[in-house]
Amino acid sequence: MKTVTFSQFRNNARKYIDAVEEGEELEIVRHGKPVALVSPLPKERNARYWKTVKPLFPTGLALSRRILQERKEGRW
């Protein structure tokens, strides 16, 4: 487990999140006291999540056409 300060995490969040994705756990400390533990999700939960994501728009309809359609219907 790697320990990082809150400032280090905030300034280099992408680097630390990439490390978590690769399986590393992070302990975040603030003013010398541990405040959070960041750990990767179990692989089966992560895989399940992406299998259940549904597209925002129906397939076969261009995004720009969909936006124009929603504007016409008064949603925007």
N, CA, C and O atoms as a GROMACS GRO file, in nm:
protein
  304
    1MET      N    1   0.085  -0.117   0.000
    1MET     CA    2   0.000   0.000   0.000
    1MET      C    3   0.090   0.123   0.000
    1MET      O    4   0.188   0.132   0.074
    2LYS      N    5   0.053   0.218  -0.086
    2LYS     CA    6   0.129   0.341  -0.097
    2LYS      C    7   0.057   0.450  -0.020
    2LYS      O    8  -0.066   0.458  -0.024
    3THR      N    9   0.132   0.535   0.050
    3THR     CA   10   0.075   0.646   0.125
    3THR      C   11   0.111   0.776   0.055
    3THR      O   12   0.227   0.800   0.024
    4VAL      N   13   0.010   0.860   0.029
    4VAL     CA   14   0.031   0.989  -0.037
    4VAL      C   15  -0.044   1.096   0.040
    4VAL      O   16  -0.146   1.068   0.104
    5THR      N   17   0.006   1.218   0.033
    5THR     CA   18  -0.066   1.328   0.096
    5THR      C   19  -0.181   1.370   0.006
    5THR      O   20  -0.184   1.340  -0.113
    6PHE      N   21  -0.277   1.439   0.067
    6PHE     CA   22  -0.392   1.486  -0.009
    6PHE      C   23  -0.346   1.577  -0.123
    6PHE      O   24  -0.398   1.568  -0.234
    7SER      N   25  -0.250   1.664  -0.096
    7SER     CA   26  -0.200   1.755  -0.200
    7SER      C   27  -0.137   1.679  -0.315
    7SER      O   28  -0.158   1.713  -0.431
    8GLN      N   29  -0.058   1.575  -0.283
    8GLN     CA   30   0.002   1.493  -0.388
    8GLN      C   31  -0.106   1.427  -0.473
    8GLN      O   32  -0.098   1.424  -0.596
    9PHE      N   33  -0.209   1.372  -0.405
    9PHE     CA   34  -0.317   1.307  -0.477
    9PHE      C   35  -0.391   1.405  -0.566
    9PHE      O   36  -0.418   1.376  -0.683
   10ARG      N   37  -0.422   1.521  -0.512
   10ARG     CA   38  -0.495   1.622  -0.589
   10ARG      C   39  -0.415   1.668  -0.710
   10ARG      O   40  -0.470   1.682  -0.819
   11ASN      N   41  -0.287   1.690  -0.693
   11ASN     CA   42  -0.204   1.740  -0.802
   11ASN      C   43  -0.168   1.635  -0.906
   11ASN      O   44  -0.134   1.669  -1.020
   12ASN      N   45  -0.174   1.507  -0.868
   12ASN     CA   46  -0.135   1.400  -0.960
   12ASN      C   47  -0.242   1.290  -0.965
   12ASN      O   48  -0.210   1.171  -0.973
   13ALA      N   49  -0.367   1.330  -0.961
   13ALA     CA   50  -0.477   1.234  -0.951
   13ALA      C   51  -0.473   1.130  -1.063
   13ALA      O   52  -0.495   1.012  -1.037
   14ARG      N   53  -0.447   1.172  -1.184
   14ARG     CA   54  -0.447   1.077  -1.296
   14ARG      C   55  -0.344   0.965  -1.274
   14ARG      O   56  -0.374   0.848  -1.297
   15LYS      N   57  -0.226   1.003  -1.231
   15LYS     CA   58  -0.120   0.905  -1.207
   15LYS      C   59  -0.162   0.805  -1.098
   15LYS      O   60  -0.141   0.685  -1.113
   16TYR      N   61  -0.222   0.855  -0.991
   16TYR     CA   62  -0.261   0.768  -0.881
   16TYR      C   63  -0.381   0.680  -0.918
   16TYR      O   64  -0.387   0.564  -0.878
   17ILE      N   65  -0.476   0.734  -0.991
   17ILE     CA   66  -0.591   0.653  -1.034
   17ILE      C   67  -0.544   0.544  -1.130
   17ILE      O   68  -0.595   0.432  -1.126
   18ASP      N   69  -0.449   0.576  -1.216
   18ASP     CA   70  -0.392   0.473  -1.305
   18ASP      C   71  -0.329   0.361  -1.223
   18ASP      O   72  -0.344   0.243  -1.256
   19ALA      N   73  -0.259   0.398  -1.115
   19ALA     CA   74  -0.198   0.297  -1.028
   19ALA      C   75  -0.304   0.210  -0.960
   19ALA      O   76  -0.286   0.090  -0.945
   20VAL      N   77  -0.414   0.272  -0.920
   20VAL     CA   78  -0.524   0.197  -0.857
   20VAL      C   79  -0.585   0.102  -0.958
   20VAL      O   80  -0.616  -0.012  -0.924
   21GLU      N   81  -0.602   0.146  -1.082
   21GLU     CA   82  -0.655   0.058  -1.186
   21GLU      C   83  -0.567  -0.064  -1.208
   21GLU      O   84  -0.616  -0.170  -1.247
   22GLU      N   85  -0.438  -0.048  -1.184
   22GLU     CA   86  -0.344  -0.160  -1.199
   22GLU      C   87  -0.337  -0.248  -1.075
   22GLU      O   88  -0.260  -0.344  -1.072
   23GLY      N   89  -0.418  -0.215  -0.972
   23GLY     CA   90  -0.426  -0.302  -0.855
   23GLY      C   91  -0.364  -0.249  -0.728
   23GLY      O   92  -0.371  -0.316  -0.625
   24GLU      N   93  -0.304  -0.132  -0.731
   24GLU     CA   94  -0.239  -0.078  -0.611
   24GLU      C   95  -0.341  -0.008  -0.520
   24GLU      O   96  -0.436   0.054  -0.569
   25GLU      N   97  -0.322  -0.018  -0.390
   25GLU     CA   98  -0.405   0.054  -0.293
   25GLU      C   99  -0.332   0.179  -0.248
   25GLU      O  100  -0.210   0.180  -0.234
   26LEU      N  101  -0.409   0.285  -0.225
   26LEU     CA  102  -0.352   0.412  -0.179
   26LEU      C  103  -0.415   0.452  -0.047
   26LEU      O  104  -0.536   0.440  -0.028
   27GLU      N  105  -0.332   0.501   0.042
   27GLU     CA  106  -0.381   0.561   0.166
   27GLU      C  107  -0.354   0.710   0.154
   27GLU      O  108  -0.240   0.752   0.131
   28ILE      N  109  -0.458   0.790   0.170
   28ILE     CA  110  -0.443   0.935   0.158
   28ILE      C  111  -0.441   0.994   0.298
   28ILE      O  112  -0.529   0.966   0.380
   29VAL      N  113  -0.339   1.075   0.325
   29VAL     CA  114  -0.326   1.139   0.456
   29VAL      C  115  -0.339   1.289   0.441
   29VAL      O  116  -0.300   1.348   0.340
   30ARG      N  117  -0.397   1.350   0.544
   30ARG     CA  118  -0.412   1.496   0.547
   30ARG      C  119  -0.369   1.543   0.684
   30ARG      O  120  -0.420   1.496   0.786
   31HIS      N  121  -0.276   1.634   0.687
   31HIS     CA  122  -0.218   1.683   0.813
   31HIS      C  123  -0.163   1.567   0.896
   31HIS      O  124  -0.173   1.568   1.019
   32GLY      N  125  -0.106   1.468   0.829
   32GLY     CA  126  -0.044   1.355   0.896
   32GLY      C  127  -0.138   1.246   0.942
   32GLY      O  128  -0.093   1.147   1.000
   33LYS      N  129  -0.269   1.261   0.918
   33LYS     CA  130  -0.365   1.161   0.963
   33LYS      C  131  -0.431   1.094   0.842
   33LYS      O  132  -0.469   1.163   0.747
   34PRO      N  133  -0.445   0.962   0.844
   34PRO     CA  134  -0.511   0.893   0.734
   34PRO      C  135  -0.658   0.936   0.723
   34PRO      O  136  -0.730   0.939   0.823
   35VAL      N  137  -0.701   0.968   0.601
   35VAL     CA  138  -0.840   1.010   0.581
   35VAL      C  139  -0.915   0.924   0.479
   35VAL      O  140  -1.038   0.923   0.477
   36ALA      N  141  -0.842   0.852   0.394
   36ALA     CA  142  -0.911   0.771   0.292
   36ALA      C  143  -0.823   0.657   0.247
   36ALA      O  144  -0.700   0.662   0.252
   37LEU      N  145  -0.891   0.553   0.202
   37LEU     CA  146  -0.824   0.439   0.142
   37LEU      C  147  -0.886   0.421   0.003
   37LEU      O  148  -1.007   0.404  -0.010
   38VAL      N  149  -0.803   0.426  -0.099
   38VAL     CA  150  -0.850   0.410  -0.237
   38VAL      C  151  -0.801   0.275  -0.285
   38VAL      O  152  -0.680   0.250  -0.288
   39SER      N  153  -0.894   0.190  -0.323
   39SER     CA  154  -0.856   0.056  -0.368
   39SER      C  155  -0.934   0.021  -0.494
   39SER      O  156  -1.043   0.074  -0.517
   40PRO      N  157  -0.880  -0.068  -0.576
   40PRO     CA  158  -0.949  -0.106  -0.699
   40PRO      C  159  -1.074  -0.188  -0.670
   40PRO      O  160  -1.081  -0.258  -0.569
   41LEU      N  161  -1.171  -0.179  -0.759
   41LEU     CA  162  -1.289  -0.264  -0.749
   41LEU      C  163  -1.251  -0.406  -0.785
   41LEU      O  164  -1.157  -0.428  -0.861
   42PRO      N  165  -1.322  -0.503  -0.731
   42PRO     CA  166  -1.297  -0.641  -0.775
   42PRO      C  167  -1.322  -0.654  -0.925
   42PRO      O  168  -1.415  -0.592  -0.978
   43LYS      N  169  -1.241  -0.731  -0.993
   43LYS     CA  170  -1.251  -0.742  -1.138
   43LYS      C  171  -1.389  -0.783  -1.185
   43LYS      O  172  -1.438  -0.732  -1.286
   44GLU      N  173  -1.454  -0.876  -1.114
   44GLU     CA  174  -1.586  -0.920  -1.158
   44GLU      C  175  -1.689  -0.809  -1.148
   44GLU      O  176  -1.780  -0.803  -1.231
   45ARG      N  177  -1.678  -0.720  -1.049
   45ARG     CA  178  -1.773  -0.608  -1.038
   45ARG      C  179  -1.749  -0.508  -1.150
   45ARG      O  180  -1.844  -0.458  -1.210
   46ASN      N  181  -1.624  -0.480  -1.178
   46ASN     CA  182  -1.590  -0.386  -1.284
   46ASN      C  183  -1.639  -0.438  -1.419
   46ASN      O  184  -1.693  -0.361  -1.498
   47ALA      N  185  -1.620  -0.566  -1.446
   47ALA     CA  186  -1.663  -0.624  -1.573
   47ALA      C  187  -1.815  -0.623  -1.583
   47ALA      O  188  -1.870  -0.595  -1.690
   48ARG      N  189  -1.883  -0.654  -1.476
   48ARG     CA  190  -2.029  -0.655  -1.475
   48ARG      C  191  -2.086  -0.516  -1.504
   48ARG      O  192  -2.184  -0.503  -1.577
   49TYR      N  193  -2.024  -0.414  -1.447
   49TYR     CA  194  -2.073  -0.278  -1.467
   49TYR      C  195  -2.074  -0.242  -1.615
   49TYR      O  196  -2.174  -0.192  -1.666
   50TRP      N  197  -1.964  -0.267  -1.684
   50TRP     CA  198  -1.957  -0.227  -1.824
   50TRP      C  199  -2.050  -0.308  -1.912
   50TRP      O  200  -2.088  -0.263  -2.020
   51LYS      N  201  -2.089  -0.427  -1.868
   51LYS     CA  202  -2.182  -0.505  -1.948
   51LYS      C  203  -2.325  -0.454  -1.935
   51LYS      O  204  -2.408  -0.483  -2.021
   52THR      N  205  -2.354  -0.377  -1.829
   52THR     CA  206  -2.489  -0.330  -1.807
   52THR      C  207  -2.511  -0.187  -1.855
   52THR      O  208  -2.624  -0.138  -1.850
   53VAL      N  209  -2.407  -0.119  -1.901
   53VAL     CA  210  -2.422   0.019  -1.946
   53VAL      C  211  -2.500   0.020  -2.077
   53VAL      O  212  -2.471  -0.056  -2.170
   54LYS      N  213  -2.598   0.108  -2.084
   54LYS     CA  214  -2.680   0.120  -2.204
   54LYS      C  215  -2.644   0.250  -2.275
   54LYS      O  216  -2.610   0.349  -2.209
   55PRO      N  217  -2.652   0.254  -2.407
   55PRO     CA  218  -2.620   0.377  -2.480
   55PRO      C  219  -2.720   0.488  -2.447
   55PRO      O  220  -2.836   0.461  -2.417
   56LEU      N  221  -2.673   0.612  -2.453
   56LEU     CA  222  -2.760   0.725  -2.424
   56LEU      C  223  -2.863   0.747  -2.534
   56LEU      O  224  -2.975   0.790  -2.508
   57PHE      N  225  -2.824   0.717  -2.657
   57PHE     CA  226  -2.912   0.739  -2.771
   57PHE      C  227  -2.931   0.609  -2.846
   57PHE      O  228  -2.843   0.523  -2.846
   58PRO      N  229  -3.045   0.593  -2.910
   58PRO     CA  230  -3.067   0.472  -2.989
   58PRO      C  231  -2.964   0.461  -3.101
   58PRO      O  232  -2.922   0.562  -3.158
   59THR      N  233  -2.925   0.341  -3.131
   59THR     CA  234  -2.828   0.323  -3.238
   59THR      C  235  -2.891   0.355  -3.372
   59THR      O  236  -3.012   0.342  -3.390
   60GLY      N  237  -2.808   0.398  -3.465
   60GLY     CA  238  -2.855   0.428  -3.598
   60GLY      C  239  -2.900   0.573  -3.615
   60GLY      O  240  -2.936   0.612  -3.726
   61LEU      N  241  -2.898   0.652  -3.511
   61LEU     CA  242  -2.940   0.791  -3.520
   61LEU      C  243  -2.819   0.878  -3.486
   61LEU      O  244  -2.763   0.866  -3.377
   62ALA      N  245  -2.780   0.963  -3.577
   62ALA     CA  246  -2.662   1.048  -3.557
   62ALA      C  247  -2.685   1.140  -3.437
   62ALA      O  248  -2.797   1.185  -3.412
   63LEU      N  249  -2.579   1.166  -3.365
   63LEU     CA  250  -2.588   1.249  -3.245
   63LEU      C  251  -2.643   1.388  -3.278
   63LEU      O  252  -2.730   1.437  -3.207
   64SER      N  253  -2.593   1.450  -3.384
   64SER     CA  254  -2.641   1.584  -3.419
   64SER      C  255  -2.790   1.581  -3.453
   64SER      O  256  -2.863   1.673  -3.415
   65ARG      N  257  -2.835   1.478  -3.522
   65ARG     CA  258  -2.976   1.466  -3.557
   65ARG      C  259  -3.060   1.449  -3.430
   65ARG      O  260  -3.169   1.505  -3.419
   66ARG      N  261  -3.009   1.371  -3.335
   66ARG     CA  262  -3.080   1.349  -3.209
   66ARG      C  263  -3.092   1.479  -3.129
   66ARG      O  264  -3.198   1.507  -3.071
   67ILE      N  265  -2.986   1.558  -3.125
   67ILE     CA  266  -2.988   1.686  -3.054
   67ILE      C  267  -3.090   1.780  -3.118
   67ILE      O  268  -3.167   1.845  -3.047
   68LEU      N  269  -3.091   1.786  -3.251
   68LEU     CA  270  -3.189   1.871  -3.320
   68LEU      C  271  -3.331   1.824  -3.291
   68LEU      O  272  -3.422   1.906  -3.274
   69GLN      N  273  -3.351   1.695  -3.286
   69GLN     CA  274  -3.483   1.639  -3.257
   69GLN      C  275  -3.527   1.678  -3.116
   69GLN      O  276  -3.643   1.714  -3.095
   70GLU      N  277  -3.436   1.669  -3.019
   70GLU     CA  278  -3.471   1.705  -2.882
   70GLU      C  279  -3.499   1.855  -2.868
   70GLU      O  280  -3.588   1.895  -2.793
   71ARG      N  281  -3.425   1.937  -2.940
   71ARG     CA  282  -3.452   2.081  -2.938
   71ARG      C  283  -3.591   2.111  -2.994
   71ARG      O  284  -3.665   2.193  -2.940
   72LYS      N  285  -3.624   2.042  -3.103
   72LYS     CA  286  -3.754   2.062  -3.166
   72LYS      C  287  -3.868   2.021  -3.072
   72LYS      O  288  -3.974   2.083  -3.071
   73GLU      N  289  -3.844   1.917  -2.993
   73GLU     CA  290  -3.945   1.870  -2.898
   73GLU      C  291  -3.949   1.955  -2.771
   73GLU      O  292  -4.033   1.932  -2.684
   74GLY      N  293  -3.858   2.052  -2.760
   74GLY     CA  294  -3.859   2.142  -2.644
   74GLY      C  295  -3.787   2.091  -2.522
   74GLY      O  296  -3.809   2.142  -2.412
   75ARG      N  297  -3.702   1.991  -2.538
   75ARG     CA  298  -3.628   1.938  -2.422
   75ARG      C  299  -3.508   2.025  -2.387
   75ARG      O  300  -3.456   2.014  -2.276
   76TRP      N  301  -3.463   2.109  -2.478
   76TRP     CA  302  -3.344   2.192  -2.452
   76TRP      C  303  -3.384   2.334  -2.439
   76TRP      O  304  -3.299   2.421  -2.417
   0.00000   0.00000   0.00000
